[in-house]
Amino acid sequence: MEHAVDQFRAFNRAHTRFAAVLAPHYMDTDMGVAEARLLYEIAKRQPVLASELQDLLGLDAGYVSRAVKRFEERGWVSRGRDPSDARQRPIALRPAGQAAFDALDDATRAHNLRQLDSLGPGGGALLGHHLDAARALIEGGRGDWHIRTLAPGDMGAIASRQARFYAEHYGWERPMELLLNDVTTGFLRDFQPGREQCWVAERGGEMLGSVMLADGGDGIAKLRLLFVEGHARGLGIGDALVRRCVAFARDAGYRRLELWTHTILTSARRIYAAQGFELIDSALHKMFGEPVMGETWSLDLSRDAPPATP
C-alpha cells in the first residue's frame, strides 16, 4: 500500500502540471479552478441549489456563496424561488452566463486536445482508456459494470493478469503462468462457437473479472479460470459469471459442468457451492511448487437450477 501511496502522489504532481491546475487563472480568465468548476456544474445541473454544489464539490459553504454572488454581479446567474420552500433559491444561468460558459468550455476542450495531441499517435486514446478505468474505480459504482463475451485480446489479458495475481498472492509463478497460457491458447485455437464461450466483466474499459466454458467431451463442459479482481469483489461479479456459465452449458445441452480449483481459494468455492456444485474429488499436488490441495467440483445439469440470489 505504501507503494500505491507514492504512485498516487506522483500522479497528482504530474497531472496538476499537465492540466495546468495550479495556474492562478483558469484558461486565461479571472477565475480560479474552483470557481470555473462551479460555473461548469451550474451549467450542467441548472437549476441547482448552492447546498447541492457544496456537497458535490466538497467546497466550503461560504466560498460557494461568495462565488455565486460574483456570478450574480456579472449578470451570469439568477436565483429563483422554490414555491414549496422560500429558503431554497435554485441557481440558473442567464444568457450572459451561458455565453461565458460556452466560451470557457470551448477553450478548455481546445486546451485538452492540444495536451492529448502532445502525447503522440495513440497516446491520447491510451490515456483516455486508463483514465476512464481510474474514474470508475474512484467513483466506486456498484451497478455500472457489465458482462460481455469474448473480444480480441482478452485471452492474453486474462493470462497476464491472473499470472501476476497468483504469483503475488500465492507464490505460484512460472508453472501457473505456463498453465494459464496453455489454457487460453488452447481455448482460442480450438474454439467451438455455440459450444464454448468466454465472459468478461468490465467497467469503464477495465477488465474486472472473467470466466471460460470449454467442451470437455462426452457431454461434459469445463468451467475454467474464474477470476475477479480484488478491488471488484463484493459486487456480485463472480456469482454472475458462474451463472452465465451454467446457463450457457444448459442451453448447449451439456449433461454435466465440472471445474478444478483449490481448497485455499475460499471465495470461489463459496460461489460454486451456492450454484449447486458438489465437491467430488480432492488430491494433494505439487504442480506449483509447494504442496496444495486441488479439488474437482461437479454440477449435474439435469437438476433444476437453484433460485437466484436475492
N, C-alpha and C positions, 0 to 999 in steps of 0.2 A: 504493500500500500504506500510506503514511503516513496517508492519509485514513481507510482502514479501521481502522487502529490507534486513531485518535481516535474513530471511531464505536463501536468495541468498548469502549473505556474509558468513553465517555459512557453506553452501555447498561448497563454494570456498575454505574455510580453510580446510575442510575435504578432498576435492578432491585433492588439491595440496599436502597434506601429503600422501594420499593413493596412488596417481600416481607418487610420488617421483618427482614432477615437480620442487621443489626448490633445488634439488641436483645440485651441481656445475658442474658435468659432467654427461651427459646423457648416461645411460646404460654402465657405466664404460669406456666410450670413452673420448677423449679430446674435445668433442663438448658439447656446452650448448644445452638447449632445443630448442631455436630458430634456431640454426644452423642445428640441426638434423631435424627439421621440414622443413627447406629449402631443405635439401637433399631429403627428402621424396617427396616433391612437384615436384622437378625436375624429380625424377624417375617416378612419376605417370603422369606427364604432358609433358614430353620432346617430341619435342623441345619446350622450353618455354622462353619467354623474361624476363629479370630482372624486367622490369616495371610491368609485369603481376604478378610476385612473390610478388613484393612490394604491389600491390593493394590487392592481395588475402590475405596476412597475416598481412597487416597493419604495415609493417616494414619501417623504415627509408631507403631512397634510398642509403645513404652512407653505412649503415650496410649491406644491400644486396650486394652491390658492393664489399665490403671487404670480405664477406663470400665466394662469388663466386670466387674471386681471390685466396683465400686459397684453395678452391677445385681444381682450375686450377693448383696451385703449387704442389698439391699432385698427380696430374695426374688423378683426378677423373672426371673432366668435360672438354668439349671442347666448344668453342664458334664459331659458323659458321657465314655465311654472308647471308643476305637476298638480292637476286638479284634485287628486286624492291626497296630496301631501304638500302643503305650501313650503315646507322646508327643503324639498327636493327641487333643484334647479338644473335640469338637463342642459348640457352644453352641445352646441352645433355650430358648424362653420357658416359664416356669411359668404357672399360671393367673393369678397376680397380675400378672405381666409382660404377659400377653395383655390383661388388663383395662386396664392402664396405657397400652399401645399403642393399644387401641381408642379410649380417651378422647382421647388425643393426636391420633390420626388424624381423629376427628370434629371436633375443634377446628380442626385445620389446614384441613380441607375447608370448614368454615363460614367461616373467615377468607378463604380463597381466593375463595369465592363472593361475599363482600362486596366484595372488591377488584375482581373482574371486573365485578360489577354497577355499580361506580362509574364504569366506562368508558362507560356509556350503552348504548342499544339497539344490538345488533350488535357492540359493541366487544369484549366478551369472546370471542365466536366468532372475530372477526378476529385478535385477539392469539393465540388458541389455534392458529389455522391457521399463522401465521408462526412461532410457537414450535415447532410440530411440524416444520416445514421446517428451522429452525435446529438443532434437536436431531439430526435425521437427518444434517445436514451435519457437525456436530461429531463425532458418533459414527462417521461415515465408513464405514457399512456398504456392502460391495461387492455384496451379494446381495439387498438389501431394496428395490430398485427394481422396478417392473413396467411393462408396456406395456398401455395401454388404447386404445380407439377414440374417435372424435370426441365431445366433450361441449360443451354451450352455453358460450360464452365463450372457447373455445380459439382461434378464428381471430384474435380481437383480441389475445390474449396472445401468439400466435406472431408476428404482425406487429410488435407493440410491442417485444418482446424482441430480435428479430433486427434491427430498425431501429437500436436502441441499440448492439447489438454491432458491426454493420458500420460505423456512424458512428465509434465509439470506436477500432476496430482498423484500419480501412482507409480512413477518411475518406469513405465512401460515404454521403452524408447524404440530402438530400431526394429525389434521383432513386431511390435504393434504397428509401426509405420508400414512395414512390408505387408502385413495382413490387410491393413486398410487399403493400400494401393492395389493389392490383388483383388479385393472385393469390388472396389469401384471400377477398376479396369475391366474385370470380367463382366460386370453389370452392363457397361457401355458396349462391350464387344458382342455380347450375346443377347442384347435386349430384345424382348418379345413384346411388341405392342399388344395391349389388351390382356396380357398375362402378367406383366411386370410393370412397376411404376416406382418413382421416387417422389416424395413430397418434401417441400421446403417451407418452413415458417419464416416469414420475412416482415420486417418493419423498417420503413424508411430506407429501403435498399439493402439493409443489413440482414444477413442470414442468422436467424435466432435458433434454429433447430432443423432437424431433418430425420427422415427415416426412409428405408427402401423395402420393397417387397420383390422377392425373386422366386422364380419357379424352381422348386427343389425336386421335381419329378414325382411320379406315382401319386398325383393328386395332392401333393404336399407343397404349401407355399412357405417361404422362409422370410421372416422379418429380420432385416439387417440394419445395423448401425444406427439405432435410435440415439439421438443426441440433442440436448438442449443447452444452450449457453448458460453459464452460471447466473448472469445478471438478468436472464429472462425466465428463470424458474419461479414458480408460483403463479404464472399466468395461465396455466392450463394447456400449455403448448404440447407437452409430452403426451398427455391424455388424448388431445385432439389428433395428433399424428398417428398414434396407435389405432384410434378409432377409424381413421382413413384407411389404414392397412387392413383392418379386419373387414370393413365394409367392402373394400375392393376384392379381397380374397373370396368373400361370399358370392359377390356378383360374378366373379370369374369362374366359379364352380369348383374351387378347391374344397377338399373334404377336411383338411387339417392345416393349421398355421403353427409353425414351430419357430423357435428362436434359441439362440445361445447367448448367455450372459454370465455375470459373475456375482457371487454372493455379496461382495463388498459394494456393488452398485445398487444400494438400497432404494434410491428414488425410483429407478427404472423397475425394480422388482415389484414395488407397490403398484405401479401403473399396470403392469402385466396381470397381477392378481386381481385388481379391480375390474379388468376387462374379461375375466373368466379364464385366463391361462392357468395351467396347473404345472407345478414342478414335477417332472417325470424322471430326471436323472441328474446326478451331480458327481463330479470327479475332480480330483486334485491334478493340476498340471503345472509345468514349468516353462510354458511356451514363451512367457515374457521375462523370464529370469527367476525371480523368487517364486516359491510355490503359491498358487492361488486356486481357489475353488471355482471351477466352472460349472454352469448349470444349463440344462436343457428344459425349456418350458414348452407346453403344447396347448393348443386350443382346438377343441372339436367343433368344427363349423356347422355340424348338423344340429347342434343345440340352438335354442333361441338366444338372441343377443341379450346381454344384460341391460337393465334400464339405464337411461342416460344419467350422468352425474348431475345433480341439481345445481 
